[in-house]
């Protein structure tokens, strides 16, 4: 039996405690994950825990229940809203219907009525989950996937096997519409080793594809198909500036898939292109982004341009697969893996060389590949800043073991340089964000969206990096910074509390006092009295 989560929201603490105490939540199939006494706090908890059900009052300070429901409906579409209110007014009821509230319950309410409400809610949630997990439905969806001709066309497109002049004929024959004007490939990878009980990897992947089509397909006008055991979407954007928004939506989808159908999903976001023939490069970078899950973790979206903009390289051309494998190990793997890949590559060119001339050609290809890798990733290495011809002649004279030692040293140097570049990039994000907070904390409208727009990154990526570097969320850091500034103003100035509140970004003095007390344990006025005041 599935257990669902509930968040209780009411500004009257006794109401919350009574509801919590009188209902056997576990017996009904629910777990209460927490309480909130205002809409702002409730929204923070919804963003953190993504509960299945929110039972909320309507009249509350700082953000009322209606506004809370609107925000939840916009960002967490599967969360059910129950209104519990003492206001039997038509306008409230009409708005509740508009917000697709599951129930509108009038106070005072007895335990029997609440039990009946949550019994019905449990049945509804069970039915929805059953539809998403039903093996027969998934099997039918898998057999009735995209028409074969369309799927073949999309596959050929991302493989780069279509010429520009061929596209109009295929698009017309297969009744496919691409309006653009920008395109971006998404690779949705579903783990085949972490599968829910009684579910096959094949059907789980089909379920993820179905959910991806529903959650991402319409807004991004995405073409969805299966390729090399992954779901691939070709998203269409109105502007390149939409990429951070797309990344955030993909990130939310990954968490949704984990929670609802138990799938461990990683979405790779490729580079943006303006021509359909550029989708092959977009697909390559999206697939590479997925491989970075070993560094950044699963159940999230990974945008290659955000995590490693300097590593989005030019097409690899006809490079040997063993050489490409070596480059992949440099980007992602341990020193031991790099040593093994270097050894394998040199053994490969030694075995494949039918003559000394062929060995020379292979060695030139190795130098060329390393040079291009360094150039594409902004890596400066002494061996590649001088005369390449002299380097080639030098390597020709090396014995196999000495050549291997040289190659290993170069590859490990590349790896350390890339790691350092990633670290500097993330530290730069955090430094710029803190610097911006220092000069804009007094702006009430300043938010996570603002700083991400300024930095040109998605909310999900920036939030992950900021918390990893500082141990705190960005909103938490901004709030603490504002409160610290407010505490100094209370001690060092004679300004009234409402003026100080406005100076640190709060137009509502009551909410400022609420946040201040949550931070310091006392009200602003008491804090001023305890720490010495300049006020006469």
Backbone torsions as a table, in degrees:
resi	resn	phi	psi	omega
1	UNK	NA	132.3	179.1
2	UNK	-76.2	141.3	174.4
3	UNK	-109.3	132.1	-176.3
4	UNK	-110.6	157.8	-176.1
5	UNK	-102.6	145.2	-177.9
6	UNK	-129.7	136.9	171.4
7	UNK	-112.2	127.4	-179.4
8	UNK	-101.4	128.8	-175.3
9	UNK	-130.3	118.1	177.6
10	UNK	-164.0	139.6	179.9
11	UNK	-80.0	-3.9	175.5
12	UNK	-102.3	109.0	-175.0
13	UNK	-61.3	-36.2	-178.8
14	UNK	-65.3	-31.5	176.7
15	UNK	-66.5	-45.4	179.0
16	UNK	-59.6	-46.0	-177.6
17	UNK	-66.2	-37.8	179.5
18	UNK	-64.2	-44.2	178.5
19	UNK	-63.0	-43.6	-179.2
20	UNK	-63.6	-37.6	-173.6
21	UNK	-80.8	-36.4	-171.2
22	UNK	-84.7	-14.3	-176.0
23	UNK	-107.2	132.8	173.9
24	UNK	-84.0	82.3	-173.0
25	UNK	-61.4	-43.2	-178.7
26	UNK	-62.4	-37.4	179.0
27	UNK	-65.7	-29.5	178.7
28	UNK	-84.6	-9.6	-179.9
29	UNK	94.4	24.7	-178.6
30	UNK	-128.8	157.3	173.2
31	UNK	-129.2	128.1	176.5
32	UNK	-80.6	116.6	-176.3
33	UNK	-90.1	-11.4	179.3
34	UNK	165.1	179.8	-177.8
35	UNK	-131.0	151.5	175.0
36	UNK	-142.3	140.5	-178.0
37	UNK	-105.0	9.0	172.5
38	UNK	-158.3	164.3	-174.7
39	UNK	-66.6	-33.8	-179.1
40	UNK	-63.4	-49.5	178.9
41	UNK	-63.2	-38.7	179.5
42	UNK	-61.6	-43.0	-179.5
43	UNK	-64.4	-38.4	176.2
44	UNK	-59.5	-42.5	-178.6
45	UNK	-70.9	-35.7	176.8
46	UNK	-63.3	-43.3	179.1
47	UNK	-63.7	-33.8	-178.3
48	UNK	-80.8	-43.0	-171.8
49	UNK	-105.9	-17.6	-178.0
50	UNK	46.7	64.3	-178.6
51	UNK	-66.5	158.0	177.6
52	UNK	-75.3	-34.2	-176.4
53	UNK	-135.1	139.3	172.0
54	UNK	-121.7	117.9	175.3
55	UNK	-100.5	113.5	-171.3
56	UNK	-132.9	146.3	170.2
57	UNK	-74.6	166.8	178.4
58	UNK	-97.3	-52.6	-178.0
59	UNK	-83.7	107.9	179.3
60	UNK	-145.7	157.9	178.6
61	UNK	-74.4	155.3	172.0
62	UNK	73.1	-44.1	174.4
63	UNK	-154.3	119.1	-177.3
64	UNK	-79.9	174.7	-174.7
65	UNK	-64.9	-32.6	179.7
66	UNK	-66.3	-45.9	178.7
67	UNK	-64.7	-40.2	176.8
68	UNK	-58.8	-44.7	179.9
69	UNK	-63.0	-39.8	178.1
70	UNK	-61.1	-44.2	-179.0
71	UNK	-65.5	-41.2	179.6
72	UNK	-65.7	-43.7	-178.4
73	UNK	-62.8	-34.0	-178.0
74	UNK	-73.5	-35.6	-172.1
75	UNK	-110.4	-23.4	-177.1
76	UNK	-132.8	75.4	-167.7
77	UNK	-64.5	-21.5	-177.1
78	UNK	-89.0	-10.8	179.9
79	UNK	-73.1	130.8	-179.4
80	UNK	-88.0	139.5	-179.3
81	UNK	-109.6	128.4	172.6
82	UNK	-119.1	126.3	177.6
83	UNK	-96.6	130.7	175.9
84	UNK	-123.3	109.6	-170.3
85	UNK	-145.5	156.7	175.7
86	UNK	-95.5	8.4	-176.1
87	UNK	-107.9	105.0	179.6
88	UNK	-91.9	69.6	-177.0
89	UNK	-117.9	142.5	-175.0
90	UNK	-62.1	-41.0	-176.8
91	UNK	-62.7	-39.5	177.7
92	UNK	-64.6	-44.8	-179.5
93	UNK	-63.5	-41.1	179.4
94	UNK	-63.8	-42.0	179.3
95	UNK	-65.8	-35.8	178.1
96	UNK	-62.8	-39.7	177.1
97	UNK	-64.6	-42.9	179.2
98	UNK	-60.4	-35.7	179.7
99	UNK	-84.4	4.8	178.1
100	UNK	59.3	39.1	176.9
101	UNK	-64.8	141.1	-178.1
102	UNK	-73.5	-34.0	-179.1
103	UNK	-148.4	151.4	174.5
104	UNK	-127.9	101.5	-170.0
105	UNK	-109.2	131.2	-178.7
106	UNK	-94.2	138.7	172.8
107	UNK	-80.8	153.2	-7.0
108	UNK	-75.3	148.3	-178.2
109	UNK	-121.1	141.1	178.9
110	UNK	-97.4	168.1	-175.1
111	UNK	-64.1	-33.4	-179.5
112	UNK	-62.7	-43.3	179.8
113	UNK	-64.1	-43.1	179.0
114	UNK	-64.6	-39.4	178.1
115	UNK	-61.2	-42.6	178.7
116	UNK	-63.9	-40.7	179.7
117	UNK	-61.4	-48.2	-176.3
118	UNK	-76.8	-21.7	172.2
119	UNK	-66.6	-44.2	176.9
120	UNK	-64.8	-39.5	-179.9
121	UNK	-63.9	-39.7	179.3
122	UNK	-62.3	-42.6	179.0
123	UNK	-62.3	-43.4	-179.4
124	UNK	-64.4	-44.8	179.1
125	UNK	-64.7	-40.6	177.9
126	UNK	-60.5	-41.2	-179.4
127	UNK	-64.6	-42.1	179.7
128	UNK	-64.8	-43.9	178.8
129	UNK	-65.2	-39.1	-179.5
130	UNK	-62.0	-40.3	178.4
131	UNK	-62.9	-38.4	-178.5
132	UNK	-74.5	-25.6	-176.0
133	UNK	-105.7	-3.9	-175.2
134	UNK	-63.3	118.1	-175.4
135	UNK	-61.4	-40.3	-178.2
136	UNK	-63.8	-41.9	179.2
137	UNK	-64.7	-43.7	179.9
138	UNK	-63.7	-39.1	179.9
139	UNK	-63.5	-43.0	179.0
140	UNK	-64.5	-42.3	178.9
141	UNK	-62.0	-40.7	-179.4
142	UNK	-62.9	-42.2	-178.9
143	UNK	-71.7	-27.9	-178.3
144	UNK	-105.3	40.0	-179.2
145	UNK	-74.4	-166.9	-174.4
146	UNK	-53.4	144.2	177.6
147	UNK	-53.5	143.8	-173.5
148	UNK	-58.7	-42.7	-178.1
149	UNK	-62.9	-42.1	178.6
150	UNK	-65.3	-43.7	-180.0
151	UNK	-61.7	-41.9	177.8
152	UNK	-63.2	-38.4	179.1
153	UNK	-64.0	-46.9	-179.8
154	UNK	-61.7	-40.6	179.1
155	UNK	-62.4	-46.2	179.5
156	UNK	-62.7	-34.5	-179.2
157	UNK	-65.5	-47.8	-177.2
158	UNK	-76.3	-16.4	175.0
159	UNK	-82.3	-8.0	177.7
160	UNK	75.2	30.1	-175.6
161	UNK	-105.1	15.0	178.9
162	UNK	-118.2	138.8	176.5
163	UNK	-89.8	154.4	-176.8
164	UNK	-55.5	-41.4	-176.6
165	UNK	-71.7	-15.1	179.5
166	UNK	-84.2	-21.3	-171.2
167	UNK	-60.3	-47.5	-177.4
168	UNK	-55.3	-40.2	-178.3
169	UNK	-65.2	-45.3	179.4
170	UNK	-64.9	-43.2	-179.3
171	UNK	-61.5	-38.6	179.3
172	UNK	-71.1	-47.2	-177.5
173	UNK	-63.1	-38.2	-176.0
174	UNK	-97.1	7.1	176.4
175	UNK	53.5	49.7	-179.9
176	UNK	-110.0	134.2	-179.4
177	UNK	-114.6	125.1	173.7
178	UNK	-123.8	107.5	-179.9
179	UNK	-93.4	-27.8	-178.7
180	UNK	67.0	-136.9	4.1
181	UNK	-81.4	-5.5	178.2
182	UNK	-122.0	153.1	-176.4
183	UNK	-131.8	148.2	179.9
184	UNK	-148.0	133.0	-179.4
185	UNK	-92.9	135.3	175.2
186	UNK	-115.2	130.5	174.8
187	UNK	-109.4	117.2	-178.8
188	UNK	-102.3	107.8	-177.5
189	UNK	-100.9	124.7	177.4
190	UNK	-107.8	124.7	-179.4
191	UNK	-61.4	130.6	178.4
192	UNK	-93.8	-2.7	-179.0
193	UNK	-103.6	-16.3	179.6
194	UNK	-117.6	84.2	-171.5
195	UNK	-118.9	135.6	177.5
196	UNK	-58.9	154.8	-179.9
197	UNK	-61.0	143.2	179.2
198	UNK	65.1	25.5	178.0
199	UNK	-132.9	130.5	178.4
200	UNK	-85.1	152.3	178.4
201	UNK	-57.0	-35.2	-178.4
202	UNK	-64.5	-46.3	-178.7
203	UNK	-72.4	-32.7	177.0
204	UNK	-64.0	-42.9	177.6
205	UNK	-62.5	-37.6	177.8
206	UNK	-65.1	-39.1	178.1
207	UNK	-64.7	-42.7	178.3
208	UNK	-61.8	-41.6	179.1
209	UNK	-61.9	-42.1	179.4
210	UNK	-62.0	-45.4	179.8
211	UNK	-67.0	-37.4	178.5
212	UNK	-63.5	-41.3	178.1
213	UNK	-61.4	-41.6	-177.3
214	UNK	-72.2	-39.0	-173.9
215	UNK	-85.9	-30.5	-174.3
216	UNK	-115.4	-21.4	-171.0
217	UNK	-65.0	-48.1	-171.9
218	UNK	-69.6	-52.7	-175.6
219	UNK	-62.2	-39.4	-175.8
220	UNK	-98.3	11.4	177.8
221	UNK	46.2	46.3	-169.6
222	UNK	-86.5	141.1	170.8
223	UNK	-92.4	126.9	-171.7
224	UNK	-118.2	133.2	179.4
225	UNK	-159.3	171.1	-180.0
226	UNK	-103.2	135.5	178.7
227	UNK	-149.3	124.4	179.7
228	UNK	49.8	47.9	175.6
229	UNK	67.9	8.2	174.2
230	UNK	-113.6	156.3	169.2
231	UNK	-87.3	131.3	179.7
232	UNK	-119.1	134.2	175.6
233	UNK	-121.9	134.8	172.6
234	UNK	-102.5	103.1	-177.2
235	UNK	-88.0	148.7	178.3
236	UNK	-114.7	130.1	-175.1
237	UNK	-118.9	148.1	174.5
238	UNK	-81.6	-26.0	-177.1
239	UNK	-152.5	152.2	175.2
240	UNK	-64.2	-23.6	-179.6
241	UNK	-69.7	-9.2	178.8
242	UNK	-81.8	-7.8	-175.8
243	UNK	-59.5	-44.5	177.2
244	UNK	-59.0	-39.4	178.1
245	UNK	-64.0	-42.8	177.6
246	UNK	-61.5	-42.2	179.6
247	UNK	-61.5	-43.6	179.3
248	UNK	-63.1	-41.1	179.6
249	UNK	-66.1	-38.5	176.4
250	UNK	-64.5	-37.3	179.0
251	UNK	-64.8	-43.4	177.7
252	UNK	-64.2	-36.4	178.7
253	UNK	-63.2	-39.8	179.4
254	UNK	-60.0	-44.2	179.6
255	UNK	-68.7	-36.3	177.4
256	UNK	-62.8	-45.6	-179.3
257	UNK	-61.9	-38.4	179.6
258	UNK	-65.5	-41.3	-174.6
259	UNK	-78.3	-38.9	-172.4
260	UNK	-88.4	-46.5	-175.7
261	UNK	-115.1	6.2	174.5
262	UNK	71.5	21.6	-177.9
263	UNK	-96.2	137.4	175.6
264	UNK	-93.7	106.3	-170.1
265	UNK	-118.7	137.0	171.9
266	UNK	-123.6	131.2	179.0
267	UNK	-111.2	123.4	174.4
268	UNK	-97.7	129.9	179.9
269	UNK	-106.6	121.0	-177.4
270	UNK	-86.4	179.6	180.0
271	UNK	-72.5	154.2	-178.3
272	UNK	-85.4	141.1	177.8
273	UNK	-132.9	160.7	-179.1
274	UNK	-103.4	-14.3	178.4
275	UNK	-117.4	146.6	178.0
276	UNK	-62.1	-30.8	179.1
277	UNK	-69.6	-13.1	176.6
278	UNK	-84.4	-2.2	-177.9
279	UNK	-67.5	-22.1	178.2
280	UNK	-65.4	-41.4	176.9
281	UNK	-69.8	-36.9	177.5
282	UNK	-62.7	-42.3	178.8
283	UNK	-64.3	-43.1	-179.5
284	UNK	-59.1	-43.8	-179.4
285	UNK	-71.5	-32.6	176.9
286	UNK	-66.7	-42.6	178.5
287	UNK	-64.0	-39.1	177.9
288	UNK	-66.5	-37.4	177.9
289	UNK	-59.6	-40.9	178.5
290	UNK	-60.4	-37.4	-178.7
291	UNK	-65.0	-19.5	179.4
292	UNK	-77.0	2.8	176.3
293	UNK	-62.6	-23.3	178.1
294	UNK	-67.7	-20.1	179.2
295	UNK	-100.4	-46.2	-171.3
296	UNK	-98.9	-6.4	177.1
297	UNK	94.8	167.1	-177.7
298	UNK	-100.8	-177.9	-178.0
299	UNK	55.9	44.9	178.1
300	UNK	-158.2	167.2	174.9
301	UNK	-95.5	141.5	-180.0
302	UNK	-127.3	116.8	179.6
303	UNK	-99.1	116.2	-174.4
304	UNK	-58.4	-36.9	-178.1
305	UNK	-68.2	-30.2	-179.7
306	UNK	-77.5	-46.0	-172.5
307	UNK	-78.3	-29.7	-177.1
308	UNK	-155.4	68.4	-176.5
309	UNK	-59.2	-31.5	-178.2
310	UNK	-76.5	-9.7	-177.3
311	UNK	-98.8	0.2	175.3
312	UNK	-75.9	99.2	-170.4
313	UNK	-93.1	171.4	175.2
314	UNK	-72.8	166.0	179.4
315	UNK	-54.2	142.1	-175.5
316	UNK	-78.5	-4.8	175.7
317	UNK	62.4	-130.5	-175.3
318	UNK	-104.4	26.0	-178.8
319	UNK	-58.6	145.0	179.0
320	UNK	-60.6	143.2	-178.9
321	UNK	-60.7	-34.4	178.3
322	UNK	-67.4	-34.3	177.8
323	UNK	-70.4	-40.5	175.8
324	UNK	-62.6	-38.4	177.1
325	UNK	-62.3	-40.6	178.1
326	UNK	-61.8	-43.8	179.6
327	UNK	-63.4	-39.7	178.4
328	UNK	-62.6	-39.3	177.9
329	UNK	-66.1	-36.9	178.7
330	UNK	-60.5	-40.1	-176.3
331	UNK	-73.7	-34.5	-164.9
332	UNK	-123.0	-22.6	-165.1
333	UNK	-108.1	179.0	-177.5
334	UNK	-78.2	171.2	179.0
335	UNK	-60.4	-40.1	-179.3
336	UNK	-61.8	-40.5	179.5
337	UNK	-66.7	-37.5	179.6
338	UNK	-66.6	-43.3	178.0
339	UNK	-59.2	-43.5	-179.7
340	UNK	-65.6	-41.8	179.8
341	UNK	-65.5	-38.7	177.4
342	UNK	-64.6	-41.9	178.8
343	UNK	-63.4	-42.5	-179.6
344	UNK	-64.3	-39.7	-178.5
345	UNK	-64.9	-45.6	-179.6
346	UNK	-66.3	-36.7	174.5
347	UNK	-63.8	-37.4	-179.4
348	UNK	-63.6	-47.6	-178.0
349	UNK	-72.5	-28.1	177.7
350	UNK	-69.4	-40.4	-178.4
351	UNK	-74.0	-34.2	-176.2
352	UNK	-81.6	-17.4	-178.3
353	UNK	-72.4	117.6	179.0
354	UNK	-87.9	-11.4	-178.3
355	UNK	-155.6	168.7	177.7
356	UNK	-62.7	-37.2	179.4
357	UNK	-61.8	-41.2	179.3
358	UNK	-64.3	-38.8	177.8
359	UNK	-62.4	-40.3	178.2
360	UNK	-62.4	-41.3	178.9
361	UNK	-62.9	-43.7	179.5
362	UNK	-62.8	-38.7	179.8
363	UNK	-67.2	-39.7	176.0
364	UNK	-63.3	-37.7	177.8
365	UNK	-65.3	-38.6	177.0
366	UNK	-61.6	-48.0	179.9
367	UNK	-62.2	-43.1	178.9
368	UNK	-61.3	-45.0	-179.9
369	UNK	-62.7	-44.5	179.1
370	UNK	-64.4	-39.2	179.5
371	UNK	-63.3	-47.1	-179.7
372	UNK	-64.9	-38.8	178.0
373	UNK	-61.2	-46.2	179.6
374	UNK	-63.1	-42.4	-178.6
375	UNK	-65.4	-45.5	-177.8
376	UNK	-66.9	-24.5	-177.2
377	UNK	-108.5	14.4	177.7
378	UNK	55.1	42.5	179.0
379	UNK	-101.8	125.9	177.9
380	UNK	-105.1	115.6	-178.6
381	UNK	-125.1	132.0	-178.2
382	UNK	-50.8	-39.4	-177.3
383	UNK	-61.1	-23.6	-175.4
384	UNK	-110.2	9.9	177.2
385	UNK	-102.4	-6.9	178.9
386	UNK	-102.3	-144.3	-178.3
387	UNK	-85.3	114.5	-177.4
388	UNK	-64.6	-34.5	179.0
389	UNK	-61.6	-41.7	178.0
390	UNK	-64.7	-37.0	177.1
391	UNK	-62.7	-44.2	179.0
392	UNK	-59.6	-45.6	180.0
393	UNK	-64.9	-36.8	178.7
394	UNK	-64.6	-42.4	-178.2
395	UNK	-71.7	-29.4	177.6
396	UNK	-60.0	-30.4	-176.3
397	UNK	-86.4	-5.7	-176.4
398	UNK	-81.3	140.9	171.4
399	UNK	-70.1	160.1	-177.2
400	UNK	-51.6	-44.9	-178.1
401	UNK	-67.4	-37.7	178.7
402	UNK	-68.3	-38.0	177.3
403	UNK	-64.6	-40.5	178.1
404	UNK	-62.8	-44.0	-179.9
405	UNK	-61.3	-41.3	178.7
406	UNK	-62.9	-46.1	-178.3
407	UNK	-63.4	-41.4	178.9
408	UNK	-63.0	-43.8	179.7
409	UNK	-60.9	-43.9	179.7
410	UNK	-62.9	-45.7	-177.3
411	UNK	-64.5	-41.4	179.2
412	UNK	-67.5	-34.7	175.8
413	UNK	-65.3	-42.1	175.2
414	UNK	-57.7	-46.0	-177.8
415	UNK	-60.5	-47.3	-179.3
416	UNK	-63.5	-36.8	179.5
417	UNK	-65.7	-41.8	179.2
418	UNK	-66.1	-41.6	178.3
419	UNK	-61.5	-43.5	178.9
420	UNK	-63.4	-40.5	179.9
421	UNK	-63.4	-41.6	178.6
422	UNK	-63.3	-43.7	-178.8
423	UNK	-62.8	-44.0	179.2
424	UNK	-64.2	-36.5	-179.9
425	UNK	-63.7	-46.4	-179.3
426	UNK	-68.0	-40.4	178.4
427	UNK	-64.0	-35.2	178.2
428	UNK	-64.5	-42.7	176.7
429	UNK	-55.8	-49.4	-175.9
430	UNK	-65.9	-42.8	179.5
431	UNK	-61.0	-45.7	-179.4
432	UNK	-64.1	-38.9	-179.6
433	UNK	-65.2	-45.6	179.0
434	UNK	-63.5	-40.4	179.5
435	UNK	-62.1	-40.3	-179.2
436	UNK	-69.9	-37.2	176.1
437	UNK	-59.7	-42.2	-178.5
438	UNK	-60.3	-26.6	-178.0
439	UNK	-106.7	-7.5	-176.5
440	UNK	-130.6	11.2	-177.2
441	UNK	-63.0	-22.3	-178.8
442	UNK	-78.9	-9.0	-179.5
443	UNK	-82.6	114.5	-176.7
444	UNK	-60.3	-32.2	-175.7
445	UNK	-81.3	-7.3	-178.0
446	UNK	-64.2	130.9	-173.6
447	UNK	-151.1	-179.7	176.3
448	UNK	-60.2	-39.9	179.4
449	UNK	-60.5	-39.7	-179.4
450	UNK	-61.8	-50.1	-175.1
451	UNK	-67.7	-35.2	178.5
452	UNK	-68.5	-36.6	176.8
453	UNK	-65.7	-40.2	178.8
454	UNK	-64.7	-42.4	-178.9
455	UNK	-80.7	-16.6	179.9
456	UNK	74.3	33.5	179.6
457	UNK	-128.9	166.2	178.9
458	UNK	-76.8	156.0	177.2
459	UNK	-59.8	-42.0	-175.3
460	UNK	-64.2	-44.7	-179.1
461	UNK	-68.2	-46.6	-178.8
462	UNK	-62.7	-42.5	-179.2
463	UNK	-61.6	-41.5	179.0
464	UNK	-62.9	-47.1	-178.2
465	UNK	-66.0	-43.8	-177.1
466	UNK	-63.0	-44.8	-179.0
467	UNK	-68.0	-36.6	178.9
468	UNK	-64.8	-39.3	-176.6
469	UNK	-80.7	-32.0	-173.0
470	UNK	-112.2	-17.8	-176.0
471	UNK	79.4	8.1	-178.0
472	UNK	-139.5	152.1	174.6
473	UNK	-72.7	160.8	-179.9
474	UNK	-64.3	-43.7	179.5
475	UNK	-62.9	-39.4	176.9
476	UNK	-62.3	-42.1	179.3
477	UNK	-64.7	-44.9	179.8
478	UNK	-60.5	-43.5	-180.0
479	UNK	-63.7	-45.7	179.9
480	UNK	-63.4	-39.7	178.7
481	UNK	-62.0	-45.4	179.8
482	UNK	-62.6	-41.6	-179.0
483	UNK	-67.8	-38.8	177.7
484	UNK	-63.3	-41.5	177.0
485	UNK	-64.2	-40.8	-179.9
486	UNK	-64.0	-41.0	-179.2
487	UNK	-62.9	-37.9	178.0
488	UNK	-66.9	-40.8	179.7
489	UNK	-64.8	-35.5	179.1
490	UNK	-63.3	-35.9	-177.6
491	UNK	-84.5	-39.4	-169.4
492	UNK	-94.2	-10.5	-178.1
493	UNK	-129.6	169.8	175.9
494	UNK	-98.3	5.1	-174.9
495	UNK	-61.7	146.1	175.0
496	UNK	-69.2	160.0	-176.1
497	UNK	-61.0	-39.1	-176.9
498	UNK	-68.6	-29.0	175.9
499	UNK	-71.1	-43.8	177.8
500	UNK	-62.1	-40.8	178.5
501	UNK	-56.9	-46.8	179.7
502	UNK	-64.8	-36.7	-178.9
503	UNK	-67.6	-21.8	179.4
504	UNK	-109.7	16.3	170.6
505	UNK	98.7	18.4	-179.5
506	UNK	-123.4	113.2	178.3
507	UNK	-82.6	-20.2	179.0
508	UNK	-98.6	104.6	-177.7
509	UNK	-62.5	-30.2	178.7
510	UNK	-66.6	-42.6	178.6
511	UNK	-68.8	-36.1	175.1
512	UNK	-57.6	-45.9	179.5
513	UNK	-62.8	-38.4	179.1
514	UNK	-62.8	-47.6	-179.5
515	UNK	-67.1	-40.0	-179.9
516	UNK	-61.6	-43.8	-179.4
517	UNK	-67.2	-35.1	177.2
518	UNK	-65.4	-31.2	-178.9
519	UNK	-81.5	-43.7	-172.5
520	UNK	-110.6	-8.9	177.6
521	UNK	86.3	-6.7	178.5
522	UNK	-138.5	163.3	178.8
523	UNK	-72.0	161.6	177.9
524	UNK	-56.4	-42.5	-178.5
525	UNK	-65.0	-40.8	179.1
526	UNK	-69.6	-35.7	177.7
527	UNK	-61.6	-42.1	180.0
528	UNK	-64.7	-40.0	180.0
529	UNK	-66.3	-40.6	-175.5
530	UNK	-73.5	-28.6	-174.0
531	UNK	-106.8	9.4	177.5
532	UNK	90.9	124.5	-173.8
533	UNK	-117.4	148.4	172.7
534	UNK	-91.1	-5.2	-174.9
535	UNK	-75.2	135.8	-178.0
536	UNK	-86.0	NA	NA
